[in-house]
Every structure is written in C-alpha cells, then in structure tokens.
Amino acid sequence: MKHIRYSVWIVFPVFLQAQVFLNEVMFNPSGPESSDEFVEILNASTGTVDLTGWQIGDGSDSDFLSTAGEGLFLAPGQYALILDPDYFDNSTTYEDLIPPECLICTLDGSTFGSGGFSNSQAEKVTLLDDSGSEVDQHAYSIQTPAGYSEERVEDASSPEYNLWKGSSSENGTPGGANSVSIIPVSFEKYTLIINEIMSDPIVGEPEWFEIYNRSSETINLNGWMFSDSDTIEIIPFCSEERSINAGAYAVISEDSSLLNSMLAGSDLLFVPSIWPSLNNGEDVIHLGDPSGQWIDQVAYEASWQAIPNTSLERISPEGGSSDSTNWYSCTTPSGMTPGEANSVYASFIPTNSQITVTPDPFSPDGDGFEDVAVITFHIATETASVRLQIYDISGRLIRTLIGGGSSGSQGQILWDGKDENGKIASIGVYIVYLSSLNARQAVQSEARTTLVLAGRL
C-alpha cells in the first residue's frame, strides 16, 4: 500500500495537494472555547490523499493532524473534520451534526495554533501539506456571530472558488456540505472599475481605494473581492446584501476612520478583515466579482503621482485602467475625493477630431506602388495623449500604431499593412480608430474611419 501511495505523490503531487481545501472554520463557538473550535477540509481531487504530516495553523504556530481512530486517508469528495483534542472528553455539541461518512481527525498539540483561534482579532488559518508548504489559507472575520462558522461557498463546477461567508446554520455544518452553497454570479469586465487609489496617505490616515459603477444597473456587492499584486491572498470586502447604484461610488478602506472624510450620506464604506499594504511606488489592485473573475485591475507606478500624499484619480471611466495618461493626482485641498466625483474627472466630449487615409485602398505587396497607407489625424486640442489603432471588422485589435504618446493638434503616421507580429494582414476592410485625451482641459475625443487592404491592383 505504501508503494502505491508514494507513486501517486511522485506523478501527481501538485494536483493532489492543490485539490485539498480549507472548507469551514469554527473560531468562535457557542460552546466551550477550549473544546468546540474546529476546522473542516475537503478533498476535491479524484485520488485518495494521506493526511499524515499535514498541519493546521493560525498564522503563528501549527500542529500536525492526528488520527481520532479512523486513520488519515481522505477519500475523493470526502470531508475531514479536525476537532480540538479536548472535544472528545468534554463536549457533545456536534454529535448529531457530523455525518457518518465524514473522516474525524484531531491534532497532536493541545489546541489550534498558538493558543486557539482569537475572537478579538482576525487570524489566518493555514493548511500545510506533508512537506510544510502552505496549500490553502483563510483569514476569518471577527464580525461573524458566536456559534456560527465561516464556510467556503461551494460551487461544484469550480472547487477552487475562493469566497467565504458566515454559515446560515447555528454550530455550522461540521463534516458535511456547507449551508452557503450558491451559484456565483459573473459580471462583464469593467462593470465596476477602480476609480481612485490612496496608497500614500499622510501619517495616521488609512490606505484605501474607490470603485465606481459605470453600468446602468444596480449591483449587489455581496461576495465581491480584491487583492493587491499578491493574488494568492484574495480578500472579500462585502459579505452581506449591500448594493451600489448605477453611477455611484463605494470605498474599500484599511479602517473606518475614512468615513469622517466622506460626504454626508455616503455609507458605502467597506473595511475588510485584513488589509494588504499598498506599495507607494508601484503595485497592482485587482477587483473581483463573486464568481472569482477579475473585473478590473490597475497596475499603478510611482511616476503617476504628481503630488505627494494625495490620491490617484482616474480621469475618465472610459479610459484604460492601467494607462498612465488616464490617471492624475487629486487637485482638491484635501488631496482626495472618496465617495464622490474625482477632481480631475473628464467625461467624453464629442469633438471634431478627424482621420483621413490615403491611398484607400492600399496594397502592401512590395511592388513599390501604394505599399503603405498614410494616416493623417487632427484633434481638437493643442496637445493630448493619443492612441491610434487598427482593428478588423470583427473588432479584433490588429496593430497599435500610437500607444498613448503625447501629440500636438495634428499628426501623421504610416501603416505598412503588418499586424503586431510583423505579418501582412489579410485582404479586407479595417477600422482606423483614434482616441485622444487632454486631462487638464478635461477633453476626451475619438474618431474612426475605414480602410481597405487590397491585393495587387
């Protein structure tokens, strides 16, 4: 039996380890703290996993799993319930709740972690495999009521789905299917966008970022999440039914003191249980929906910050999330605008920008005649950040000719008919798209025209 088990670890180590998850945590039981804490894990793989040498920790200390008389082999799809060592002699709280098919385990130490899970400050529960590597973690929220566990939202189509909610069942669901199994709702990209970032506040003030609902619908924020550049640590920021209206703002902050700086009546402030410190120089903020997909992300850099200790504000909701020309330091005396329109906001203003192309059609066949298209553009401001791109009629980007560079009121560029990979594009109709943004004058404009790429004429 040992020979078979070791062969499996050699061939499939990443798959088996990666498919065992923390699934439920009871950190604040209604019964005795010394005996009624528990952790549940789930084997979502197709193979049996030997839990010998695996550990559960609280972020500062960990304990090896130990058998409670049933062994440590966890079958595919089976739950393992890890009970406090004192439970067996001192409590019967979960006797009628544990399904018979559950594998019951305990710890070789006296309690979970360094002294049991804290009820006064959030801790990170960790699951380590037999090599000591962390395979899963969950930072619980001390806002969860006593007697109610925190459960991973189960989604059969995606066992790695990483969203947690408070159990709807008192004493939780130890050893069985969670009470918060739901079908997650997915959203289109950029339905909500990251709109303002405070990564370098004055001393004593919190870090935060703001999101904006650019859609025409009210959106329930229950289950939305975020992370910084470390996407291993996904942080839910809303675990209740709260909505953001179309055209409204919400703020996710390191602490609640920011509420004093927000407009009266602006109550969409969320303070997650843990906060990843945002780097002042450069970092990435990801915004995810309840299905776990990223809806927006901003990779900001130190060069974007023109005024120290102020927030970075998005100039236009339609502009690129990681386009440096679409961000600028807040210009208000307070240096920030949480929960309200940005000080540098620029809505789209139709202007008389124009594009002309000659010759049209053109034939980049190397015969020395009409091999390139000359694209001339005119914009409505003296200077602007300009992006000029070629798309096919299906909307696929073929070539970026100008990628956000500074330009005067007019310019000219050649297209040799090649795509981003240096290959001649197929014969057909193409769209030439021009967008420009002058942040200081709050003028954004666009123009488009068609162009025919032909064969030898």
C-alpha positions as CSV (number, residue, x, y, z in Angstrom):
1,M,0.0,0.0,0.0
2,K,2.9,2.4,0.8
3,H,4.4,1.7,-2.7
4,I,1.2,2.8,-4.4
5,R,0.8,5.9,-2.3
6,Y,4.3,7.1,-2.9
7,S,4.0,6.5,-6.7
8,V,0.9,8.7,-6.7
9,W,2.8,11.5,-4.9
10,I,5.7,11.3,-7.4
11,V,3.4,11.6,-10.5
12,F,0.7,13.9,-9.3
13,P,2.0,15.9,-6.3
14,V,0.8,19.3,-7.4
15,F,-2.7,18.1,-8.4
16,L,-3.5,16.2,-5.3
17,Q,-2.2,18.9,-2.9
18,A,-3.8,21.7,-4.8
19,Q,-7.2,20.0,-4.6
20,V,-7.4,19.8,-0.8
21,F,-9.0,22.9,0.6
22,L,-10.0,24.5,3.9
23,N,-13.8,24.4,3.7
24,E,-15.1,25.6,7.1
25,V,-13.7,27.2,10.3
26,M,-15.4,27.5,13.7
27,F,-13.3,30.0,15.5
28,N,-15.9,31.4,18.0
29,P,-18.1,28.5,19.1
30,S,-21.2,29.0,21.3
31,G,-19.9,26.1,23.5
32,P,-16.6,26.0,25.4
33,E,-13.7,27.7,23.6
34,S,-11.3,25.1,24.9
35,S,-13.0,22.2,23.1
36,D,-15.5,23.3,20.4
37,E,-13.3,25.0,17.8
38,F,-13.0,23.0,14.6
39,V,-11.6,23.2,11.0
40,E,-13.0,21.2,8.1
41,I,-11.2,20.4,4.9
42,L,-12.4,18.9,1.6
43,N,-10.6,16.6,-0.8
44,A,-11.8,17.8,-4.2
45,S,-9.4,15.6,-6.2
46,T,-10.0,12.3,-7.8
47,G,-7.5,10.4,-5.7
48,T,-7.2,9.5,-2.0
49,V,-4.9,11.7,0.0
50,D,-2.8,10.6,3.0
51,L,-3.0,13.4,5.6
52,T,-0.1,12.1,7.6
53,G,2.3,15.0,8.1
54,W,-0.3,17.7,7.2
55,Q,-0.7,20.6,9.6
56,I,-3.3,23.3,10.6
57,G,-2.0,26.6,11.8
58,D,-3.2,30.1,13.0
59,G,-0.5,32.1,11.2
60,S,2.0,32.0,14.1
61,D,2.0,28.3,15.0
62,S,0.8,25.0,13.6
63,D,0.0,21.4,14.7
64,F,0.2,18.1,12.9
65,L,-3.1,16.3,12.2
66,S,-3.6,13.2,14.2
67,T,-6.0,10.2,13.9
68,A,-9.1,10.0,16.1
69,G,-9.3,6.3,15.5
70,E,-10.3,6.4,11.8
71,G,-6.9,6.8,10.2
72,L,-5.8,9.8,8.0
73,F,-6.7,8.7,4.5
74,L,-9.1,11.2,2.9
75,A,-11.2,9.8,0.0
76,P,-12.2,11.8,-3.1
77,G,-15.0,14.1,-2.3
78,Q,-14.8,13.4,1.4
79,Y,-14.8,15.9,4.2
80,A,-12.3,15.7,7.1
81,L,-13.4,17.3,10.4
82,I,-10.5,18.3,12.6
83,L,-11.7,18.7,16.2
84,D,-9.9,20.1,19.2
85,P,-8.2,17.4,21.3
86,D,-10.3,18.3,24.3
87,Y,-13.6,17.9,22.4
88,F,-13.8,14.1,22.8
89,D,-13.8,14.2,26.6
90,N,-15.5,17.5,27.3
91,S,-18.2,18.2,24.6
92,T,-21.0,16.6,22.6
93,T,-22.0,19.8,20.7
94,Y,-21.6,18.3,17.2
95,E,-22.6,14.7,17.8
96,D,-25.9,14.9,16.0
97,L,-24.5,17.1,13.2
98,I,-21.5,15.1,11.9
99,P,-22.4,12.8,9.0
100,P,-21.2,9.2,9.3
101,E,-19.2,9.4,6.1
102,C,-17.0,12.2,7.5
103,L,-13.4,11.5,8.5
104,I,-12.9,12.7,12.0
105,C,-9.4,13.8,13.0
106,T,-7.7,15.8,15.7
107,L,-4.4,17.5,16.5
108,D,-1.2,16.3,18.1
109,G,-1.0,19.5,20.1
110,S,-3.2,20.8,22.9
111,T,-5.2,23.3,20.8
112,F,-5.3,25.0,17.4
113,G,-2.2,27.2,16.7
114,S,-0.5,29.1,19.5
115,G,-3.5,29.1,21.8
116,G,-6.7,28.6,20.0
117,F,-8.3,30.9,17.4
118,S,-8.6,34.6,18.6
119,N,-12.1,36.1,18.9
120,S,-10.7,39.7,19.3
121,Q,-8.6,40.0,16.2
122,A,-8.7,38.2,12.8
123,E,-6.2,35.4,12.3
124,K,-5.2,33.5,9.2
125,V,-6.0,29.8,9.3
126,T,-3.5,27.8,7.2
127,L,-3.4,24.3,5.8
128,L,0.1,22.9,5.2
129,D,0.9,19.6,3.4
130,D,3.4,17.0,4.4
131,S,6.3,19.0,3.0
132,G,5.4,22.0,5.1
133,S,4.1,24.0,2.1
134,E,1.0,26.1,2.5
135,V,-1.7,24.8,0.2
136,D,-4.6,27.0,1.4
137,Q,-5.4,29.8,3.9
138,H,-8.4,31.7,5.1
139,A,-8.4,34.9,7.1
140,Y,-11.7,34.9,9.1
141,S,-13.7,38.0,10.1
142,I,-14.4,38.6,13.8
143,Q,-17.7,40.1,12.7
144,T,-19.1,36.6,12.3
145,P,-21.5,35.9,15.3
146,A,-20.6,33.5,18.0
147,G,-21.8,30.0,17.3
148,Y,-21.6,30.4,13.5
149,S,-18.8,29.1,11.5
150,E,-17.3,30.6,8.3
151,E,-17.9,28.4,5.3
152,R,-16.3,28.4,1.8
153,V,-19.1,28.9,-0.8
154,E,-19.2,25.7,-2.6
155,D,-19.5,25.6,-6.4
156,A,-19.4,22.1,-7.9
157,S,-18.1,23.5,-11.3
158,S,-15.1,25.2,-9.6
159,P,-13.9,23.6,-6.4
160,E,-11.1,26.3,-6.1
161,Y,-13.8,29.0,-5.9
162,N,-12.4,31.2,-3.0
163,L,-15.3,33.0,-1.4
164,W,-16.3,32.6,2.3
165,K,-19.5,33.6,4.1
166,G,-20.9,33.1,7.6
167,S,-22.8,29.8,8.0
168,S,-26.6,30.1,7.9
169,S,-26.7,27.2,10.4
170,E,-26.0,27.6,14.1
171,N,-23.0,25.4,15.1
172,G,-22.1,25.3,11.4
173,T,-22.1,22.2,9.2
174,P,-19.2,20.1,10.6
175,G,-18.2,17.3,8.3
176,G,-21.0,17.9,5.7
177,A,-22.0,20.1,2.8
178,N,-21.9,23.8,3.6
179,S,-25.0,25.8,4.1
180,V,-23.9,28.7,1.8
181,S,-23.5,26.7,-1.5
182,I,-24.6,29.1,-4.2
183,I,-24.2,29.6,-8.0
184,P,-21.9,32.6,-8.3
185,V,-23.0,35.5,-10.5
186,S,-20.5,36.6,-13.1
187,F,-20.2,40.2,-14.5
188,E,-18.8,41.6,-17.6
189,K,-15.3,43.2,-17.4
190,Y,-15.3,46.9,-16.3
191,T,-18.9,46.8,-15.0
192,L,-17.3,48.1,-11.8
193,I,-14.0,49.9,-12.1
194,I,-11.3,51.1,-9.8
195,N,-11.7,54.8,-9.7
196,E,-9.4,56.3,-7.1
197,I,-6.4,54.9,-5.1
198,M,-4.9,56.2,-1.9
199,S,-1.6,54.3,-1.4
200,D,0.4,57.0,0.2
201,P,-1.7,58.9,2.8
202,I,-0.4,61.3,5.3
203,V,0.8,59.8,8.6
204,G,-2.1,58.4,10.6
205,E,-4.6,58.2,7.8
206,P,-5.7,54.9,6.2
207,E,-4.9,53.4,2.8
208,W,-8.0,52.9,0.6
209,F,-9.3,52.6,-2.9
210,E,-12.6,53.6,-4.5
211,I,-14.8,51.7,-7.1
212,Y,-17.3,53.2,-9.5
213,N,-20.4,51.5,-11.0
214,R,-20.1,52.5,-14.7
215,S,-23.0,50.3,-15.7
216,S,-26.7,51.2,-15.9
217,E,-27.8,48.6,-13.3
218,T,-27.8,48.5,-9.5
219,I,-25.2,45.8,-8.4
220,N,-25.3,43.7,-5.3
221,L,-21.8,43.8,-3.8
222,N,-22.2,40.7,-1.7
223,G,-19.3,38.4,-2.5
224,W,-17.1,40.9,-4.3
225,M,-13.4,40.7,-3.5
226,F,-10.0,42.3,-4.2
227,S,-6.2,41.7,-3.9
228,D,-3.0,43.6,-4.4
229,S,-0.3,42.1,-6.6
230,D,-0.2,39.0,-4.4
231,T,-3.2,37.3,-5.9
232,I,-2.8,34.3,-3.7
233,E,-4.5,36.3,-0.9
234,I,-8.0,37.1,-2.2
235,I,-9.9,39.3,0.2
236,P,-13.7,39.5,0.3
237,F,-14.8,43.0,1.3
238,C,-18.6,42.5,1.5
239,S,-20.4,39.5,3.0
240,E,-23.9,40.9,3.2
241,E,-26.6,42.2,0.9
242,R,-25.5,45.8,0.0
243,S,-25.9,47.4,-3.4
244,I,-24.2,50.1,-5.4
245,N,-26.4,52.1,-7.7
246,A,-25.6,53.0,-11.3
247,G,-23.2,55.9,-11.4
248,A,-22.4,55.6,-7.6
249,Y,-19.2,55.0,-5.7
250,A,-18.0,52.7,-2.9
251,V,-14.8,52.8,-0.9
252,I,-12.8,49.9,0.5
253,S,-10.6,51.1,3.3
254,E,-7.9,49.9,5.7
255,D,-10.1,51.2,8.6
256,S,-13.4,53.1,9.3
257,S,-11.8,56.4,10.1
258,L,-12.1,57.4,6.5
259,L,-15.9,57.8,6.9
260,N,-15.2,61.2,8.6
261,S,-13.7,62.4,5.2
262,M,-16.6,61.2,3.1
263,L,-19.7,63.1,2.0
264,A,-22.6,63.1,4.4
265,G,-24.9,60.2,3.4
266,S,-22.2,58.3,1.7
267,D,-22.4,55.0,3.5
268,L,-20.8,52.6,1.1
269,L,-17.6,52.1,3.1
270,F,-16.2,48.6,3.5
271,V,-13.4,47.6,5.9
272,P,-12.2,44.1,5.2
273,S,-10.9,41.9,8.0
274,I,-7.4,42.0,6.6
275,W,-5.6,44.7,4.6
276,P,-2.7,44.2,2.2
277,S,-0.4,47.2,2.5
278,L,-0.4,49.1,-0.8
279,N,3.1,49.9,-2.1
280,N,3.7,53.6,-2.6
281,G,6.0,53.1,-5.6
282,E,4.1,50.6,-7.6
283,D,1.5,47.9,-7.1
284,V,-1.5,46.2,-8.7
285,I,-5.0,46.3,-7.4
286,H,-7.4,43.6,-8.7
287,L,-11.2,43.8,-8.3
288,G,-13.1,40.5,-8.5
289,D,-16.8,39.6,-8.7
290,P,-18.5,36.8,-6.7
291,S,-17.5,34.2,-9.3
292,G,-13.8,34.9,-8.7
293,Q,-13.0,36.5,-12.0
294,W,-11.2,39.8,-12.2
295,I,-13.5,42.6,-13.4
296,D,-10.9,45.4,-13.3
297,Q,-7.2,45.8,-12.4
298,V,-4.9,48.8,-12.1
299,A,-1.1,48.5,-12.2
300,Y,0.0,51.9,-10.9
301,E,3.5,53.3,-10.8
302,A,5.3,55.9,-8.8
303,S,5.7,58.1,-11.9
304,W,1.9,58.6,-12.0
305,Q,2.0,60.5,-8.7
306,A,2.5,64.3,-9.3
307,I,1.5,65.5,-5.8
308,P,2.8,63.6,-2.7
309,N,0.3,62.2,-0.1
310,T,-2.7,62.7,-2.4
311,S,-4.9,60.1,-4.0
312,L,-4.5,58.9,-7.6
313,E,-7.7,59.7,-9.5
314,R,-9.0,58.1,-12.7
315,I,-9.6,60.9,-15.3
316,S,-12.2,59.0,-17.4
317,P,-14.2,55.9,-16.7
318,E,-13.9,55.0,-20.4
319,G,-10.1,55.3,-20.4
320,G,-7.7,52.5,-19.8
321,S,-7.3,51.2,-16.3
322,S,-3.5,50.9,-16.4
323,D,-3.0,53.8,-18.9
324,S,-0.8,56.3,-17.1
325,T,-2.4,59.2,-19.1
326,N,-5.8,58.3,-17.6
327,W,-4.6,59.0,-14.0
328,Y,-3.6,62.1,-12.2
329,S,-3.1,63.3,-8.6
330,C,-6.1,64.7,-6.8
331,T,-6.1,68.5,-7.0
332,T,-8.5,69.4,-4.1
333,P,-7.2,71.0,-0.9
334,S,-7.9,67.7,1.0
335,G,-6.0,65.7,-1.5
336,M,-8.7,63.1,-2.0
337,T,-12.4,62.6,-3.0
338,P,-13.6,59.3,-1.5
339,G,-17.2,58.5,-2.4
340,E,-17.6,61.4,-4.9
341,A,-16.7,62.5,-8.4
342,N,-13.0,62.9,-8.9
343,S,-11.4,66.3,-9.0
344,V,-9.8,65.6,-12.5
345,Y,-12.9,63.8,-13.9
346,A,-13.3,64.2,-17.7
347,S,-16.4,62.9,-19.3
348,F,-16.4,62.1,-23.0
349,I,-16.9,65.3,-25.0
350,P,-17.6,64.8,-28.8
351,T,-15.2,66.9,-30.8
352,N,-14.4,67.4,-34.4
353,S,-11.4,65.1,-34.4
354,Q,-10.8,63.7,-37.9
355,I,-8.9,60.9,-39.7
356,T,-8.0,60.8,-43.3
357,V,-6.3,57.9,-45.1
358,T,-4.6,57.8,-48.5
359,P,-4.4,55.8,-50.6
360,D,-7.6,53.8,-49.9
361,P,-7.4,51.0,-50.8
362,F,-3.7,50.3,-50.5
363,S,-1.8,47.1,-51.4
364,P,1.2,46.2,-49.3
365,D,2.5,43.7,-51.8
366,G,6.1,45.0,-52.1
367,D,5.7,46.3,-55.7
368,G,6.7,49.8,-54.8
369,F,3.3,51.2,-55.6
370,E,0.8,52.2,-52.8
371,D,2.5,49.8,-50.4
372,V,1.7,51.9,-47.3
373,A,-1.3,53.9,-46.1
374,V,-0.7,57.4,-44.9
375,I,-3.0,58.1,-41.9
376,T,-3.4,61.8,-41.0
377,F,-5.2,62.9,-37.9
378,H,-6.5,66.2,-36.4
379,I,-7.6,66.6,-32.8
380,A,-9.4,69.5,-31.1
381,T,-6.8,70.5,-28.5
382,E,-3.3,71.8,-28.8
383,T,-1.8,68.8,-27.1
384,A,-3.2,65.4,-25.9
385,S,-2.4,61.9,-25.3
386,V,-3.2,60.0,-28.5
387,R,-3.9,56.3,-29.2
388,L,-4.3,55.2,-32.9
389,Q,-5.1,51.6,-33.6
390,I,-6.1,49.3,-36.4
391,Y,-9.0,46.8,-35.9
392,D,-10.5,44.2,-38.2
393,I,-14.3,44.3,-38.8
394,S,-14.8,41.7,-36.0
395,G,-13.4,44.2,-33.5
396,R,-10.0,42.4,-33.0
397,L,-7.0,44.6,-32.5
398,I,-4.6,44.2,-35.4
399,R,-2.0,46.8,-34.8
400,T,-1.3,49.7,-32.4
401,L,0.4,52.5,-34.3
402,I,0.4,55.1,-31.5
403,G,0.0,53.8,-28.0
404,G,-0.8,56.8,-25.8
405,G,2.0,59.1,-26.7
406,S,1.9,62.9,-26.5
407,S,0.9,64.7,-29.6
408,G,0.1,68.1,-31.0
409,S,-3.2,69.0,-32.7
410,Q,-2.3,67.1,-35.8
411,G,0.0,64.2,-36.8
412,Q,0.7,61.7,-39.5
413,I,1.8,58.0,-39.4
414,L,2.2,55.2,-41.9
415,W,0.7,51.7,-41.8
416,D,2.6,49.1,-43.8
417,G,-0.2,46.6,-43.5
418,K,1.5,44.4,-40.9
419,D,0.0,43.1,-37.7
420,E,1.6,43.1,-34.2
421,N,3.6,40.0,-35.2
422,G,5.1,41.6,-38.3
423,K,3.0,39.7,-40.7
424,I,1.0,41.2,-43.6
425,A,-2.7,41.3,-42.6
426,S,-5.3,39.6,-44.6
427,I,-7.1,41.4,-47.5
428,G,-10.2,43.1,-46.2
429,V,-11.8,46.1,-44.6
430,Y,-10.2,47.6,-41.5
431,I,-11.2,50.2,-38.9
432,V,-8.8,53.0,-38.0
433,Y,-9.6,54.2,-34.5
434,L,-8.3,57.4,-32.9
435,S,-8.8,58.4,-29.3
436,S,-7.3,61.4,-27.5
437,L,-7.3,62.8,-24.0
438,N,-6.3,66.2,-22.7
439,A,-6.5,65.7,-18.9
440,R,-6.0,69.3,-17.9
441,Q,-8.7,70.7,-20.2
442,A,-10.9,67.7,-19.5
443,V,-11.4,67.0,-23.2
444,Q,-11.7,63.5,-24.5
445,S,-12.5,62.7,-28.1
446,E,-12.5,59.9,-30.6
447,A,-12.8,59.4,-34.4
448,R,-12.8,56.4,-36.7
449,T,-12.8,55.6,-40.4
450,T,-12.5,52.5,-42.6
451,L,-9.6,51.4,-44.7
452,V,-9.3,48.7,-47.4
453,L,-6.3,46.5,-47.6
454,A,-6.2,45.0,-51.1
455,G,-4.0,42.6,-53.1
456,R,-2.1,43.6,-56.2
457,L,-4.2,46.1,-58.2
